[in-house]
Amino acid sequence: MWVFINKILVIDLGGVHGTIQRSVNPNILGLTLGQDYELALFFAERHTTSSTFNIQTSIVLEQDLDPVPEPASVIIFYTAMVGSTVSRVLRKKARCQEDDGAAG
């Protein structure tokens, strides 16, 4: 897990490890009370079971995301599915042609 406040890396828990606890004192970041700052969390799961993380904060959080509009995400998904299927069919066809050439 990596945590950035105002684009400053404040927690770096990269790598494979056991349970670790970290805290951040926002007073050392030079932030101004009443201003808005970005909080970015990046979490990479490496275990298949029994992995969790917990965040406790007194910071007031507001979500400010630019989500992909639903119709666009559906188009992207189906384009990827069609591309994957076409690629698989073409590879299979090429293998069959190679096998026919080797047999003939």
CORDAPE-V465629 format. One record per residue. N is the residue number from 0. PSI is psi in whole degrees, -180 to 180 (none if undefined). NEAR is the number of other ideal C-beta (glycine too) atoms within 10 Angstrom. Layout:
N&PSI&NEAR + N&PSI&NEAR
//
This chain:
0&138&15 + 1&135&14 + 2&130&18 + 3&135&16 + 4&123&17 + 5&41&15 + 6&16&8 + 7&126&13 + 8&116&10 + 9&-20&17 + 10&129&15 + 11&102&11 + 12&39&14 + 13&157&10 + 14&172&7 + 15&129&6 + 16&167&8 + 17&-165&4 + 18&131&7 + 19&141&9 + 20&137&6 + 21&154&10 + 22&162&8 + 23&132&14 + 24&105&7 + 25&-15&16 + 26&-24&8 + 27&-1&8 + 28&-3&12 + 29&30&8 + 30&151&15 + 31&128&7 + 32&134&6 + 33&-10&5 + 34&159&7 + 35&138&10 + 36&150&14 + 37&136&10 + 38&118&15 + 39&128&11 + 40&134&11 + 41&123&9 + 42&123&10 + 43&117&9 + 44&129&9 + 45&-6&8 + 46&152&8 + 47&-16&6 + 48&163&4 + 49&41&5 + 50&130&10 + 51&164&7 + 52&154&11 + 53&136&5 + 54&129&10 + 55&129&5 + 56&154&10 + 57&4&5 + 58&138&12 + 59&119&6 + 60&138&8 + 61&136&7 + 62&128&5 + 63&79&7 + 64&153&5 + 65&83&5 + 66&154&8 + 67&127&11 + 68&141&9 + 69&-46&8 + 70&-37&8 + 71&-40&10 + 72&-35&11 + 73&-43&11 + 74&-44&12 + 75&-44&11 + 76&-50&10 + 77&-33&10 + 78&-43&10 + 79&-41&10 + 80&-45&10 + 81&-44&10 + 82&-41&10 + 83&-43&10 + 84&-46&10 + 85&-43&10 + 86&-44&10 + 87&-42&10 + 88&-43&10 + 89&-40&10 + 90&-42&10 + 91&-42&10 + 92&-42&10 + 93&-40&10 + 94&-40&10 + 95&-41&10 + 96&-39&10 + 97&-42&10 + 98&-40&10 + 99&-38&9 + 100&-37&8 + 101&-33&7 + 102&-28&6 + 103&none&5
//
